[in-house]
Amino acid sequence: MSFFNQRGIFLQLLAPVPTNPREAQVSMQLARKESGWDPMKQEASESLVDSVFVTAVSSDGGRSFNIRTVKSDVDGDGDIDNDDKQKLLALAKAYSSIVNP
């Protein structure tokens, strides 16, 4: 996250498990950065708030993914629905296809 953008997405492509080498997992954390002031240390502080953690799993090498449940409105339209899930699935698929992140 930068000084100008207070929202961020952290992605991690997890290694396949030995029992299923075609499995791909993408761990996603969506968060907002909040700046503050630490009066004890007399310095600025930053923390991540409103974090949402989601793991997308693929059993076909990253061609398609599945997310069990989505518990947060990630697209900001006011409801938690299939659109939120589809956006996260598209993000996981796009990230898993990047060769050198």
Residue pairs with C-beta under 8 A, 6 or more apart in sequence:
1 7
1 8
1 33
6 32
6 33
6 34
7 30
7 31
7 32
7 33
8 30
8 31
8 32
8 33
9 28
9 29
9 30
9 31
9 91
10 28
10 29
10 31
11 26
11 27
11 28
11 91
11 95
11 101
12 26
12 27
13 24
13 25
13 26
13 95
13 96
13 101
14 24
14 25
14 26
14 27
16 22
16 23
16 24
17 23
20 59
22 59
22 60
22 61
23 57
23 58
23 59
24 57
24 58
24 61
24 62
24 65
24 96
25 55
25 56
25 57
25 58
26 55
26 56
26 58
26 65
26 91
26 92
26 95
26 96
27 53
27 54
27 55
28 53
28 54
28 55
28 56
28 88
28 91
28 92
29 51
29 52
29 53
29 54
30 51
30 52
30 54
30 72
30 74
31 48
31 49
31 50
31 51
31 52
32 48
32 49
32 50
33 46
33 47
33 48
33 49
34 46
34 47
34 48
34 49
35 44
35 45
35 46
36 44
36 45
36 46
36 47
37 43
37 44
37 45
38 44
38 45
52 71
52 72
52 74
54 67
54 70
54 88
55 67
56 65
56 66
56 67
56 88
56 89
56 92
57 65
57 66
57 67
58 64
58 65
58 66
58 92
58 93
58 96
62 93
62 96
62 97
63 93
64 93
65 89
65 92
65 93
65 96
66 89
67 85
67 88
67 89
67 92
70 80
70 84
70 85
70 88
71 80
72 80
72 84
73 79
73 80
73 84
74 84
74 87
74 88
75 83
75 84
75 87
77 83
95 101
